[in-house]
């Protein structure tokens, strides 16, 4: 993490996302390298105002900005108010998104075409001139002793002329290009050079560039940040105990913040820009440590609660296993043993079972359910869609009803009378295992003796929904399942308080799925392959990202796709399935496809999870670049469920980016969901997996889960070590931790354990 000091570069640069794109690269490899660097810089720029949530709410830094003895301009005050920056601490915790190297400014003659540069010159001329197509453009000529450069703006307003007053000395920053008439910067950023000779915060140093502020506002915000940092940073209480900081070799928090806002002259520019300096490392550890400390407290609280101690004797387990018409894989048997140990303990089970598509999580859930049912308890199984809930009901009924257990479906479908009768049967205990969607958590649904809650595809539910279902029983055991492989670092973040089981083996007989990426012009080849499979009597899915045509997005939609495919395959029976259809309609279409009454099913991502049609051998995804890798992997898992060779064809739109090309290439190269999930996290960040709405957890602004796995492991180890020594955090040296936890989690700890 620690970067060595570097010699100031000859070429002054603005280290921003665009700055890292060298226009001269021609090969695919060079473009890929540039893109990776730009992605790293983009990751660094995501901080926006996310650190505001941990700015202190007490002490000097909680004072309003108006308490400063410095007058703030009305324009700056307006911008600060819009961003919710109202306290001194808010300024200190808004991190720069990038840095501009002004340790040595270039002369105009030193600016190199194809590179970004920063220079200082005097405005010699500035006015609107005729441009292409009869439109006016603004052109200013800026010069120094070594030469001159033009600054050009297209579609510029009249206000721009006042920014280029003839004779005024200004700083220009932008990409330099060579033209017939000399050097030029198109739409450069500019700033006054009033105090360039003085030892100011704006020149002769590495200068911070802040997110969300226009170039004209950077100077005044930088002045404000310097004032707050100089006068108040030392008032910030460091919440981490001194021995922990020493052990981890971490900077103090006040020093880290001052370093980030105004780095010393010898600082490593690249480390700063990618948020990997020692100062950024301190803040990243801070985020991860308090996240893990909160999760460890919840984990500790769960272990202290009194739950149900189930009988998991060998006889009971053997009876449960015997109900399944197949042998468990070694991985399934291992996970069943882990669950059985949890269910035998007196405290509530809180376990996540993670397994790739088709690994057999449902079978594990069935055995867990039978352990609870044999002891007279009820079981609730919640699924995200009615299609998946109905499939679960069918599968559980086949296993449970021959043993005398009644399975019932609670969903939004059906008459009011039938729904009321099912609810009453659950409340009386006549329905032993209730399967449902969100209908399970309605206020009027009650259980007589709920002992086990199984939540399938948990990422589709919000924290409150899961918490509500758990509250319908006296501390029931909870089994959370997901077919979305989650990278280790993300699992530690999302589920630091859950025990984790992984089913890392597929049952025998699962057919490998050949995956190919095609562009729109190669569609005929896809249709030829589909025709071959349909001729064999197999079925196919065609997935679209939209239901109906959107004017804003140039995507093919499912409703138009049905008509097109009926023309391409006139002999085929084509059906349509999407989330806007009524429950009865969806049931009818899915049943027809399952019973081979339809050959082609055109659908949206409503089929993403759990749908099991063994005869389907082709999955076609239109506009595949619009989907996340993990979502594509889920869709691919809908085929290959039978004995026939299966295929997944990803059709990408013409406007796909380098990033989407890279992502789709991963799908061709790998069928391992965990490899794919790691790559998805690396390319797209944790947004697909980790959202505050779903997780109830604080956001991460500096820490990068794709990069900081080792730091996360250390943070988790330190958090658990402290709680082992001081479970209630009563020690004097831990009071700063308690205060910081309260501020950063804001009551969300109560929900974290069901996340």
C-alpha positions in Angstrom: 0.0 0.0 0.0 2.8 2.3 0.8 4.0 4.2 -2.3 7.6 5.5 -2.5 8.0 9.2 -3.2 8.5 10.0 -6.8 10.4 12.6 -8.7 8.0 15.3 -10.0 7.2 14.5 -13.6 8.5 16.7 -16.4 4.9 17.0 -17.8 2.4 18.5 -15.4 -0.8 16.5 -15.5 -4.3 16.5 -14.3 -4.7 13.0 -12.9 -8.4 12.4 -13.7 -10.3 9.7 -15.5 -9.8 11.3 -18.9 -6.1 12.0 -18.1 -5.3 8.4 -18.1 -6.5 7.8 -21.7 -3.5 8.2 -23.9 -5.0 9.0 -27.3 -2.1 7.5 -29.3 -2.7 3.8 -28.3 -3.8 1.7 -31.3 -3.6 -1.9 -30.2 -6.3 -3.7 -28.3 -3.8 -4.5 -25.5 -2.9 -0.8 -25.1 -6.6 0.2 -25.1 -7.3 -2.5 -22.5 -4.5 -1.2 -20.3 -5.8 2.4 -20.6 -9.2 1.2 -19.8 -8.0 -0.5 -16.6 -6.3 2.6 -15.4 -9.4 4.7 -16.2 -11.5 2.2 -14.3 -9.2 2.6 -11.3 -9.4 6.3 -11.4 -13.2 6.1 -11.8 -13.4 3.9 -8.7 -11.5 6.7 -6.9 -13.9 9.3 -8.1 -17.0 7.5 -6.7 -16.5 9.0 -3.2 -18.7 12.1 -4.0 -20.2 12.9 -0.6 -20.4 9.4 0.8 -18.1 10.1 3.8 -20.5 12.6 5.1 -22.3 9.9 7.1 -19.3 9.5 9.4 -18.6 13.2 10.0 -18.7 13.8 13.7 -22.0 15.0 15.1 -20.5 16.4 18.3 -17.6 18.7 19.1 -16.1 21.6 17.1 -16.5 19.8 13.8 -20.3 19.7 14.3 -20.5 23.5 14.3 -22.3 25.1 11.3 -20.2 26.6 8.5 -21.7 30.0 9.3 -19.7 30.0 12.6 -16.5 30.5 10.6 -14.9 33.9 10.7 -14.5 33.7 7.0 -17.2 35.0 4.7 -18.3 32.5 2.1 -19.5 33.7 -1.3 -23.2 33.3 -2.1 -22.5 31.0 -5.0 -20.4 28.7 -2.9 -22.9 28.7 0.0 -25.7 27.8 -2.5 -23.6 24.8 -3.9 -22.7 23.7 -0.3 -26.4 23.7 0.7 -27.5 21.7 -2.3 -24.9 19.1 -1.4 -26.0 19.0 2.2 -22.6 20.4 3.4 -23.5 22.5 6.4 -21.0 21.6 9.1 -17.3 22.0 9.5 -16.9 18.2 9.6 -18.8 17.8 6.3 -16.0 19.8 4.5 -13.3 17.7 6.1 -15.0 14.4 5.1 -15.6 15.3 1.5 -12.6 13.7 -0.2 -10.9 14.9 -3.4 -11.8 12.8 -6.5 -8.5 13.4 -8.1 -5.4 15.6 -8.0 -3.7 18.1 -10.3 0.1 18.2 -10.3 1.1 21.8 -10.0 4.5 21.2 -8.5 5.9 22.4 -11.8 3.7 24.0 -14.4 4.5 23.6 -18.1 5.4 26.4 -20.5 3.1 26.4 -23.5 6.1 25.1 -25.7 6.4 22.1 -23.4 2.8 21.0 -23.9 2.7 17.8 -25.9 -0.2 17.0 -28.3 -2.1 13.9 -27.2 -1.4 14.5 -23.5 -3.2 16.5 -20.8 -1.3 19.5 -19.5 -1.5 22.4 -17.2 0.0 25.8 -18.2 -0.2 29.5 -17.3 -0.5 32.3 -19.8 -2.0 35.7 -20.5 -5.1 36.1 -22.5 -4.1 37.9 -25.8 -7.5 37.7 -27.7 -10.9 36.3 -27.0 -14.1 36.4 -29.1 -16.8 34.4 -30.9 -15.8 33.2 -34.4 -17.6 31.3 -37.2 -17.5 27.5 -36.7 -18.6 24.4 -38.6 -22.0 24.3 -40.1 -22.5 28.0 -39.6 -22.5 27.8 -35.8 -20.5 30.1 -33.7 -17.7 28.9 -31.5 -15.6 30.8 -28.8 -11.9 31.0 -29.3 -9.3 32.6 -27.0 -5.6 32.8 -27.5 -3.4 32.4 -24.4 0.3 33.1 -24.6 3.5 33.0 -22.5 7.2 33.7 -23.5 7.5 30.3 -25.2 4.5 30.5 -27.4 0.7 30.5 -27.6 -2.2 28.1 -27.5 -5.9 28.4 -28.4 -8.7 27.6 -26.1 -11.9 26.7 -28.0 -15.4 26.1 -26.9 -18.4 24.9 -29.0 -22.0 26.0 -28.3 -20.7 28.4 -25.6 -22.8 31.1 -24.0 -22.0 34.8 -23.8 -20.9 34.5 -20.2 -17.7 32.8 -21.3 -16.2 35.9 -22.7 -16.1 37.5 -19.2 -13.9 34.6 -18.1 -11.2 35.4 -20.7 -10.6 39.1 -20.1 -7.7 40.3 -22.4 -4.6 40.8 -20.3 -5.7 38.5 -17.5 -3.4 35.7 -16.3 -5.0 32.3 -16.2 -4.3 28.6 -15.6 -5.5 26.3 -18.4 -5.9 22.6 -18.0 -7.0 20.1 -20.7 -6.0 17.8 -23.5 -3.6 19.3 -26.0 -4.0 18.6 -29.7 -2.1 19.8 -32.8 -4.0 21.7 -35.5 -3.1 23.4 -38.7 -2.7 26.7 -36.9 -0.8 25.4 -33.8 -1.6 23.9 -30.4 -5.2 23.9 -29.1 -7.2 22.8 -26.0 -10.9 22.1 -26.6 -13.1 23.0 -23.7 -10.2 23.4 -21.2 -10.8 24.0 -17.5 -9.6 27.4 -16.4 -8.8 29.2 -13.2 -7.4 32.6 -12.2 -3.6 32.7 -11.7 -3.8 35.7 -9.2 -1.5 34.2 -6.5 0.6 31.8 -8.6 3.9 33.2 -7.2 2.8 33.0 -3.6 2.9 29.9 -1.4 -0.8 29.3 -1.7 -3.0 26.2 -1.6 -3.6 26.5 -5.4 -0.1 26.4 -6.8 3.4 24.9 -6.5 2.0 21.7 -5.0 -0.3 18.7 -5.6 -3.7 20.3 -5.7 -7.0 18.5 -4.8 -10.0 18.5 -7.2 -13.3 18.0 -5.4 -16.4 16.1 -6.7 -19.5 17.9 -7.8 -18.0 21.4 -8.0 -17.5 23.3 -11.2 -14.1 24.5 -12.1 -14.8 28.0 -11.1 -15.9 26.8 -7.6 -12.9 24.6 -7.0 -10.7 27.5 -5.8 -13.1 28.8 -3.2 -13.9 25.2 -1.9 -10.2 24.5 -1.8 -9.7 27.6 0.4 -12.5 26.5 2.7 -11.1 22.9 3.0 -7.6 24.3 3.8 -9.0 26.6 6.5 -11.1 23.8 8.1 -8.3 21.4 7.9 -5.7 23.7 9.5 -7.9 25.0 12.3 -10.1 22.0 13.2 -8.6 18.7 12.0 -6.8 18.3 15.4 -10.1 18.6 17.1 -11.2 15.3 15.6 -11.1 12.5 18.1 -9.5 9.4 16.6 -11.9 6.5 17.4 -9.4 3.7 16.9 -7.4 2.6 20.1 -3.8 3.6 20.0 -2.6 0.0 20.3 -4.7 -1.0 17.2 -3.3 1.9 15.2 0.3 0.9 16.1 -0.3 -2.8 15.4 -1.8 -2.0 11.9 0.7 0.8 11.2 -2.1 3.2 10.6 -1.9 7.0 10.3 -3.9 9.0 12.9 -7.2 10.2 11.5 -6.5 14.0 11.7 -3.1 13.4 9.9 -4.8 11.2 7.3 -7.4 13.8 6.4 -4.9 16.6 6.2 -2.7 14.4 3.9 -5.6 13.6 1.6 -6.7 17.2 1.2 -3.3 18.7 0.8 -0.6 16.1 0.2 3.1 16.9 0.8 5.3 17.6 -2.2 6.9 14.2 -2.2 3.6 12.3 -2.2 2.9 9.5 -4.8 0.5 11.0 -7.3 -0.7 7.6 -8.6 -1.4 6.3 -5.1 -3.4 9.4 -4.3 -5.4 9.2 -7.4 -6.3 5.6 -7.0 -7.1 6.1 -3.3 -4.2 3.8 -2.3 -2.0 6.2 -0.3 -1.3 5.5 3.4 -3.9 8.1 4.2 -6.6 6.5 2.1 -5.6 3.1 3.5 -6.4 4.5 7.0 -9.8 5.6 5.9 -10.5 2.4 4.1 -9.5 0.4 7.2 -11.8 2.7 9.2 -14.8 1.9 7.0 -14.2 -1.9 7.0 -13.3 -2.1 10.7 -16.5 -0.4 11.9 -18.6 -2.4 9.4 -17.1 -5.6 10.8 -17.4 -4.4 14.4 -21.1 -3.8 13.9 -21.6 -7.2 12.2 -19.6 -8.9 15.0 -21.8 -7.3 17.6 -24.9 -8.6 15.9 -23.3 -12.0 15.5 -22.6 -12.0 19.2 -26.1 -10.9 20.0 -27.6 -13.7 17.9 -25.5 -16.3 19.7 -26.7 -14.9 23.1 -30.5 -15.3 22.2 -32.5 -18.3 23.2 -33.8 -20.3 20.3 -35.0 -23.8 19.5 -32.8 -26.8 20.1 -33.9 -29.4 17.5 -33.4 -33.1 17.7 -30.9 -34.0 15.0 -30.2 -37.5 16.1 -28.8 -39.9 13.4 -32.3 -41.5 13.2 -34.0 -38.2 12.4 -31.3 -37.2 9.9 -31.5 -40.6 8.1 -35.3 -40.3 7.9 -35.0 -36.8 6.4 -32.4 -37.9 3.9 -34.3 -41.0 2.9 -37.2 -38.8 1.8 -35.2 -37.5 -1.2 -35.3 -39.7 -4.3 -31.5 -39.2 -4.9 -28.2 -39.3 -3.1 -26.7 -36.1 -1.8 -23.4 -35.0 -3.3 -20.4 -34.8 -0.8 -20.8 -31.0 -0.7 -24.5 -31.2 0.0 -23.9 -33.8 2.8 -21.3 -31.5 4.3 -23.6 -28.5 4.4 -26.4 -30.6 5.8 -24.1 -31.5 8.7 -23.3 -27.9 9.3 -27.0 -27.0 9.4 -27.8 -29.9 11.7 -25.1 -28.7 14.2 -26.7 -25.2 14.1 -30.2 -26.5 14.6 -29.2 -28.7 17.5 -27.8 -25.6 19.4 -30.1 -23.7 21.8 -29.4 -20.3 20.0 -31.1 -19.4 16.7 -29.4 -20.6 13.5 -28.4 -17.8 11.2 -26.8 -19.5 8.2 -26.2 -18.6 4.6 -26.0 -21.4 2.1 -24.3 -20.3 -1.1 -24.2 -22.4 -4.1 -23.8 -22.1 -7.9 -26.7 -22.5 -10.2 -28.0 -26.1 -10.1 -25.8 -27.1 -7.1 -28.8 -28.5 -5.1 -29.6 -25.9 -2.5 -33.3 -26.9 -2.5 -32.5 -30.4 -1.5 -30.5 -29.1 1.5 -33.5 -26.9 2.4 -35.8 -29.9 2.2 -33.7 -31.9 4.7 -33.6 -28.8 7.0 -37.3 -28.4 6.8 -37.9 -32.1 7.6 -35.8 -31.8 10.8 -38.1 -29.0 12.0 -41.3 -30.7 10.8 -40.5 -34.0 12.6 -40.4 -32.0 15.9 -43.8 -30.5 15.3 -42.7 -27.1 14.1 -43.9 -25.2 11.0 -41.6 -24.1 8.2 -41.9 -20.9 6.0 -40.2 -20.8 2.6 -40.1 -17.3 1.0 -39.2 -16.9 -2.7 -38.9 -13.6 -4.7 -41.3 -14.5 -7.6 -44.6 -16.3 -7.9 -43.1 -18.6 -10.6 -40.3 -19.7 -8.2 -42.7 -20.0 -5.2 -45.0 -22.3 -7.3 -42.1 -24.4 -8.3 -40.9 -24.7 -4.7 -44.5 -25.7 -3.7 -44.6 -28.5 -6.3 -41.1 -29.8 -5.3 -41.7 -29.6 -1.6 -45.1 -31.3 -1.9 -43.7 -34.3 -3.8 -41.3 -34.9 -0.9 -43.4 -33.8 2.1 -47.0 -35.0 1.4 -46.1 -38.7 1.2 -44.7 -38.3 4.8 -48.0 -36.7 6.0 -47.0 -33.0 5.9 -49.3 -30.6 4.2 -47.7 -27.9 1.9 -49.6 -24.7 1.1 -48.9 -21.8 -1.2 -49.5 -18.2 0.0 -49.4 -15.7 -2.9 -51.2 -12.8 -4.3 -53.0 -15.0 -6.8 -56.4 -16.6 -6.3 -59.8 -15.5 -4.9 -60.1 -13.6 -1.6 -61.8 -16.6 -0.1 -59.1 -19.1 -1.1 -56.4 -16.8 0.2 -58.2 -16.4 3.5 -58.7 -20.2 3.9 -55.0 -20.8 3.3 -54.0 -18.1 5.8 -56.4 -19.6 8.4 -54.9 -23.1 7.8 -51.4 -21.7 8.4 -52.6 -20.0 11.6 -54.2 -23.2 12.9 -51.1 -25.3 12.0 -53.0 -27.4 9.4 -50.5 -26.3 6.8 -47.1 -27.5 8.0 -44.9 -25.9 5.4 -46.0 -22.6 3.8 -44.4 -21.4 0.6 -44.9 -17.9 -0.6 -43.7 -14.6 -1.9 -44.1 -11.3 -0.1 -47.6 -12.5 0.9 -46.0 -14.5 3.7 -45.0 -11.2 5.5 -48.5 -9.6 5.4 -49.8 -8.6 8.8 -52.7 -11.0 8.6 -50.4 -14.0 8.1 -49.7 -15.8 11.4 -48.1 -19.2 12.3 -49.1 -21.5 15.1 -45.5 -22.7 15.7 -42.9 -21.4 13.3 -39.5 -23.1 13.8 -37.6 -22.6 10.6 -37.5 -19.8 8.0 -36.0 -20.5 4.6 -35.3 -17.4 2.4 -34.5 -18.2 -1.2 -32.6 -15.8 -3.5 -32.2 -13.5 -0.5 -30.7 -10.6 -2.5 -34.2 -10.0 -4.0 -35.6 -9.0 -0.6 -35.1 -6.0 1.5 -33.9 -6.3 5.1 -37.2 -5.2 6.6 -39.1 -7.9 4.7 -36.8 -10.6 6.0 -36.9 -9.2 9.5 -40.8 -9.3 9.4 -40.9 -12.9 8.4 -38.5 -13.9 11.2 -40.6 -12.1 13.8 -43.6 -14.4 13.1 -42.1 -17.1 15.3 -40.3 -17.2 18.7 -36.7 -16.9 17.5 -37.0 -19.4 14.6 -33.9 -20.8 12.9 -33.0 -18.9 9.7 -31.6 -20.5 6.5 -30.7 -18.0 3.8 -30.0 -19.3 0.3 -28.5 -17.7 -2.8 -27.6 -19.0 -6.2 -25.7 -15.8 -6.9 -22.1 -16.6 -6.1 -20.8 -13.9 -3.9 -17.1 -13.1 -3.7 -15.4 -13.7 -0.4 -14.8 -10.1 0.4 -18.4 -9.2 -0.3 -19.8 -12.1 1.7 -17.7 -11.0 4.6 -19.2 -7.5 4.2 -22.8 -8.5 3.7 -22.9 -11.5 5.9 -20.2 -10.9 8.6 -22.7 -12.0 11.2 -23.9 -15.1 9.4 -22.3 -18.6 9.3 -21.5 -19.4 5.7 -21.9 -22.7 3.9 -20.8 -23.2 0.3 -22.1 -26.0 -2.0 -19.1 -26.1 -4.3 -20.0 -29.3 -6.3 -22.7 -29.9 -9.0 -24.8 -33.1 -8.9 -23.9 -35.7 -11.5 -25.6 -35.5 -14.9 -25.5 -31.7 -15.2 -24.5 -30.9 -18.8 -21.8 -28.3 -19.6 -23.2 -25.2 -21.4 -21.4 -23.8 -24.4 -21.5 -20.0 -24.3 -20.8 -17.8 -27.3 -21.0 -14.0 -27.8 -22.4 -12.6 -31.1 -23.0 -9.2 -32.4 -26.2 -8.1 -34.1 -24.9 -8.8 -37.6 -24.3 -12.4 -36.6 -27.9 -13.0 -35.5 -28.5 -15.4 -38.4 -25.9 -17.9 -37.0 -27.8 -17.8 -33.7 -31.1 -18.6 -35.4 -29.5 -21.4 -37.3 -28.3 -23.0 -34.1 -31.7 -22.5 -32.5 -33.4 -24.2 -35.5 -31.2 -27.2 -35.0 -32.1 -27.6 -31.4 -35.8 -27.0 -32.0 -35.7 -29.7 -34.7 -34.4 -32.1 -32.1 -37.5 -31.4 -30.0 -35.7 -29.2 -27.5 -37.0 -25.8 -26.3 -35.4 -22.3 -26.1 -35.6 -19.1 -24.0 -35.1 -15.7 -25.6 -34.6 -13.0 -22.9 -35.0 -9.3 -23.5 -34.1 -6.4 -21.1 -37.4 -4.6 -21.7 -41.1 -5.6 -22.0 -42.1 -2.9 -24.4 -40.2 -0.5 -26.7 -38.6 2.4 -25.0 -38.1 5.7 -26.7 -35.0 6.4 -24.5 -33.2 3.1 -25.0 -32.7 1.6 -28.4 -33.3 -1.9 -27.3 -35.3 -4.7 -28.8 -38.2 -5.5 -26.6 -40.0 -8.7 -25.7 -43.3 -7.8 -27.3 -41.7 -7.0 -30.6 -39.4 -10.0 -30.2 -42.4 -12.4 -30.1 -43.6 -11.2 -33.5 -40.2 -11.3 -35.1 -39.5 -14.9 -33.8 -42.8 -16.1 -35.1 -41.8 -15.0 -38.5 -38.3 -16.5 -38.3 -39.6 -19.8 -36.9 -43.1 -20.2 -38.5 -43.4 -23.8 -37.3 -42.6 -23.0 -33.7 -45.0 -22.3 -30.9 -43.9 -19.0 -29.4 -45.0 -17.7 -26.0 -44.4 -14.5 -24.0 -43.7 -14.1 -20.3 -43.0 -11.0 -18.4 -43.4 -9.4 -14.9 -46.4 -7.2 -15.9 -48.6 -10.1 -16.7 -51.2 -11.2 -14.1 -50.3 -14.2 -12.0 -52.8 -16.5 -13.7 -51.4 -15.5 -17.1 -47.8 -16.1 -16.0 -48.7 -19.5 -14.5 -50.4 -20.6 -17.7 -47.5 -19.6 -20.0 -44.9 -21.2 -17.7 -47.0 -24.4 -17.4 -47.4 -24.6 -21.2 -43.6 -24.2 -21.6 -42.9 -26.8 -18.9 -45.3 -29.2 -20.5 -43.7 -28.7 -24.0 -46.7 -27.0 -25.4 -44.5 -24.1 -26.3 -41.2 -24.3 -28.2 -39.9 -20.8 -27.7 -40.4 -18.7 -24.6 -39.7 -15.0 -25.1 -39.4 -13.4 -21.7 -37.7 -10.8 -19.5 -35.6 -11.6 -16.5 -38.6 -13.0 -14.7 -37.0 -16.4 -15.5 -33.7 -15.5 -13.9 -34.0 -17.5 -10.7 -35.0 -21.1 -10.1 -37.1 -22.0 -13.1 -36.4 -25.6 -14.0 -37.3 -27.0 -17.5 -35.0 -29.9 -18.3 -36.0 -30.0 -22.0 -34.8 -26.4 -22.6 -31.3 -26.5 -24.2 -30.9 -22.9 -25.6 -30.7 -19.6 -23.8 -30.5 -16.5 -26.0 -30.0 -13.1 -24.3 -30.6 -10.0 -26.4 -28.6 -6.9 -25.6 -26.5 -9.0 -23.2 -24.2 -6.0 -22.6 -27.1 -4.5 -20.5 -26.9 -7.3 -17.9 -24.5 -7.9 -15.0 -22.3 -10.9 -15.2 -24.0 -12.6 -12.2 -27.3 -12.0 -13.8 -26.2 -13.5 -17.1 -24.8 -16.5 -15.2 -28.2 -17.0 -13.5 -30.0 -16.8 -16.9 -27.5 -19.3 -18.4 -28.3 -21.7 -15.6 -31.9 -22.0 -16.9 -30.5 -24.5 -19.5 -28.3 -27.5 -19.1 -30.6 -29.0 -16.6 -31.2 -32.1 -18.6 -29.1 -34.7 -20.5 -28.9 -32.8 -23.8 -26.0 -30.5 -24.7 -27.0 -26.9 -24.1 -26.0 -23.5 -25.4 -26.1 -19.9 -24.3 -25.9 -17.3 -27.0 -25.3 -13.7 -25.9 -26.2 -11.1 -28.5 -24.6 -7.8 -27.9 -25.8 -4.4 -29.3 -23.6 -2.3 -31.6 -23.0 0.3 -28.9 -21.3 -2.0 -26.4 -18.3 -0.5 -24.6 -14.8 -2.0 -23.9 -16.1 -2.9 -20.4 -19.1 -4.8 -21.7 -16.9 -6.6 -24.2 -14.5 -7.6 -21.4 -17.4 -8.8 -19.2 -19.1 -10.9 -22.0 -15.7 -12.5 -22.7 -15.6 -13.7 -19.1 -18.9 -15.6 -19.8 -17.4 -17.4 -22.8 -14.3 -18.4 -20.8 -15.8 -19.5 -17.5 -18.7 -21.5 -16.2 -17.7 -21.1 -12.5 -20.1 -18.8 -10.8 -17.5 -17.7 -8.2 -14.9 -16.8 -10.8 -17.6 -14.8 -12.7 -18.7 -13.0 -9.5 -15.2 -12.0 -8.6 -14.8 -10.5 -12.1 -18.1 -8.8 -11.9 -17.0 -7.2 -8.6 -13.7 -6.2 -10.1 -15.2 -4.6 -13.2 -18.5 -3.1 -12.0 -17.9 -2.6 -8.2 -20.1 -3.9 -5.4 -23.3 -2.0 -6.5 -24.8 -5.1 -8.1 -24.5 -7.1 -4.8 -24.3 -4.4 -2.1 -26.9 -1.7 -1.9 -28.0 0.1 1.3 -31.6 -0.6 0.5 -31.0 -4.3 0.4 -28.3 -4.6 3.1 -29.1 -2.0 5.6 -25.3 -1.4 5.9 -23.3 1.8 5.7 -21.9 2.7 2.3 -18.3 2.3 1.5 -16.6 5.3 0.0 -12.9 4.6 0.1 -12.6 0.9 0.6 -12.6 -1.2 -2.6 -13.9 -4.7 -2.0 -12.3 -6.0 -5.2 -8.9 -4.7 -4.1 -8.9 -4.6 -0.3 -9.6 -8.2 0.6 -6.5 -8.5 2.9 -7.5 -5.2 4.6 -11.0 -6.5 5.2 -9.7 -9.8 6.7 -7.5 -7.8 9.0 -10.4 -5.5 10.0 -12.6 -8.5 10.7 -9.9 -10.1 12.8 -9.3 -6.9 14.8 -13.0 -6.4 15.4 -13.5 -9.9 16.7 -10.4 -9.7 18.8 -11.6 -6.6 20.6 -15.1 -8.1 21.2 -13.5 -11.3 22.6 -11.6 -9.3 25.1 -14.4 -6.7 25.8 -17.8 -8.1 24.6 -19.8 -5.1 25.8 -17.2 -2.5 24.8 -17.1 -1.2 28.4 -13.4 -0.5 28.6 -12.4 3.2 28.6 -10.2 2.8 25.5 -13.2 1.5 23.6 -15.6 4.4 24.3 -14.5 6.0 21.0 -15.5 2.8 19.2 -19.0 2.9 20.8 -19.5 6.5 19.8 -18.3 6.0 16.2 -20.6 2.9 15.9 -23.6 4.8 17.0 -22.9 7.6 14.5 -22.1 5.4 11.5 -24.8 2.8 11.8 -27.6 5.1 13.0 -29.7 2.3 14.4 -29.2 -0.1 11.5 -27.5 -2.7 13.7 -30.9 -4.0 14.6 -31.5 -5.1 11.1 -27.9 -6.1 10.1 -28.2 -9.7 11.2 -31.0 -10.5 8.7 -29.2 -8.9 5.8 
